[in-house]
Amino acid sequence: MKTLIVDANVAIKWFLPEIHKNEALRLLNPRYSLHVPNLFLLEFGNVVCKKVTSPRYYCGTQ
């Protein structure tokens, strides 16, 4: 089993439509042991806040 450290900018791709989403989804494989840095939740929350308040980002339906 390979151990990987996942950054918030990679994990956000699992939940939001982002470039390189497919590559990020490949990490959700049982052959990988995923770990996150201590500040992961703060960083993840910061990315989400920036995305949902950005006028360039739209996550509703048309």
N, C-alpha and C positions, 0 to 999 in steps of 0.2 A: 504494500500500500504506500502510495506516494503522499507526503505531507505538503500542503500548500497553504500559504498565507493569502487571504482574500482581502483586498482593499474595498472600501465602500464604493468607489467608482466602478468597480467590477460588479459588486453585488447589486447595485441599483439597476443594472441591465437585466437582472432576473425579473424585475417587476415593472419596468417602464420600457416603452419602445425606444431603443437607443441603437446607435450604430455599434456593430460588433456584438449584438445580443446573442447570436447563435454561438459565437466563440465562448462567451461567458456561460451560456447554458451547458456547454460541454463539461464544465467543472462540476456540475451536479451529478456526478457519477460515483457510485460506491467504491470505485478503485482509488479515489482520492480522499484523504483525511483533511478536511478544511478547517482552518483556524483563522481567527481574526485578531487584529491588534487591540490593545486595551481601549483605545478611543474610537473603536469602530462605530458604536451606536451614536455617538455625538457626530461623527463625520457623516454617517448615513442620514441622520436627521437633517443635517445642514444641506446635504445634496437635495433631499426631498423638498425642503423649504425653498431652495433656489429654483428648483424645477417648477413647482406649482405657482410661484409668484412671477415667473418670467413670462413676458408677453410672447416670447418666441415658442413657448412650449404649450401644447394643447393636448389634453388627455381625455377630452369628451368625445362624443360621437357627432357626426355632421349630418 
